[in-house]
Amino acid sequence: LGDALPPAMDLSADPAWQVYEFERDGMRYTQVNDGTGKVRAAVGRIGGTAWVLPIGQDADRVRLPGDAVPAGTTRVLMRSQEVEVVLIQSGGADYWLVRPLLSGD
């Protein structure tokens, strides 16, 4: 977590981005890197509960369910049974919507 080239499989459906998943002590983590390997955003999750981690250059532009989401062009970068990662490009900035898809623990 936090590395440019973490020891995990890239799960992104878009070749311009990398999305990685990690698990430790029952907690799941999702990290988004750009094409150069720079960490852009990361979220921790337990079941349906998620929180933004203070890493990545876009940490202040990560949105979770219930947060205000800017209007813009959207692209789903990754979707699993547990989480969906959506890139929102708005006003020249990248925003990240990370939706846990599990309801509960």
C-alpha positions in Angstrom: 0.0 0.0 0.0 1.4 3.4 -1.0 4.0 1.9 -3.5 4.3 2.9 -7.1 4.6 -0.8 -8.1 3.0 -2.8 -5.3 3.2 -6.6 -5.2 -0.4 -7.0 -6.3 -2.3 -7.5 -9.6 -3.5 -4.5 -11.5 -7.3 -4.7 -11.5 -8.1 -1.7 -13.6 -10.2 -2.0 -16.8 -8.4 1.1 -18.2 -4.8 0.8 -19.2 -4.1 4.4 -18.3 -4.7 3.6 -14.6 -3.8 1.0 -12.1 -6.1 -0.2 -9.3 -4.7 -2.5 -6.6 -6.5 -4.4 -3.8 -4.8 -5.5 -0.5 -6.0 -7.2 2.6 -4.6 -7.3 6.1 -6.1 -8.3 9.4 -9.6 -8.4 8.0 -9.3 -4.9 6.4 -9.4 -4.4 2.6 -7.6 -1.5 0.9 -8.0 -0.1 -2.6 -5.3 2.0 -4.2 -5.4 3.9 -7.5 -2.1 4.8 -9.3 -1.7 6.8 -12.5 0.1 5.5 -15.6 3.5 6.6 -14.2 3.0 4.7 -10.9 2.2 7.8 -8.8 -0.3 7.0 -6.0 -3.4 9.1 -6.6 -5.9 7.8 -4.0 -6.5 5.0 -1.4 -9.5 3.8 0.6 -9.8 1.3 3.5 -12.8 -0.9 3.8 -14.4 -3.3 6.2 -17.6 -4.8 4.7 -19.8 -1.8 3.6 -17.9 0.8 5.6 -15.2 2.8 3.9 -12.8 5.6 4.8 -10.3 7.7 2.8 -6.7 7.1 3.6 -4.4 10.2 3.7 -2.1 9.0 0.9 -2.0 10.0 -2.8 -2.0 13.3 -4.5 -5.8 13.2 -4.8 -6.6 12.2 -1.3 -8.7 15.4 -0.8 -10.8 14.5 -4.0 -11.8 11.0 -2.9 -15.6 10.6 -2.5 -17.5 7.9 -0.7 -21.2 7.1 -0.8 -23.1 10.0 0.7 -20.5 12.6 -0.3 -21.2 15.3 -2.8 -19.9 14.2 -6.2 -18.9 16.8 -8.8 -20.5 16.7 -12.3 -18.1 15.5 -15.0 -17.1 12.7 -17.2 -17.2 9.4 -15.4 -15.4 6.1 -16.1 -15.6 2.9 -14.1 -12.0 1.8 -13.6 -12.7 -1.3 -11.5 -15.7 -3.2 -10.3 -15.7 -6.4 -8.2 -18.3 -8.1 -6.0 -17.0 -5.9 -3.1 -16.1 -2.4 -4.5 -16.4 -0.1 -7.5 -13.9 2.6 -8.4 -15.1 5.4 -10.6 -12.9 8.2 -12.0 -14.7 11.5 -12.4 -12.9 14.2 -14.4 -14.3 17.6 -13.6 -12.9 21.1 -14.1 -9.4 19.8 -15.0 -9.2 17.7 -11.8 -9.5 14.0 -11.2 -12.0 12.8 -8.5 -12.5 9.3 -7.2 -15.7 7.7 -6.2 -15.1 4.5 -4.3 -18.3 2.5 -3.6 -18.3 -0.5 -1.3 -20.8 -3.0 -2.7 -21.1 -5.1 0.4 -23.8 -4.2 3.0 -22.2 -4.8 6.3 -19.4 -6.9 7.8 
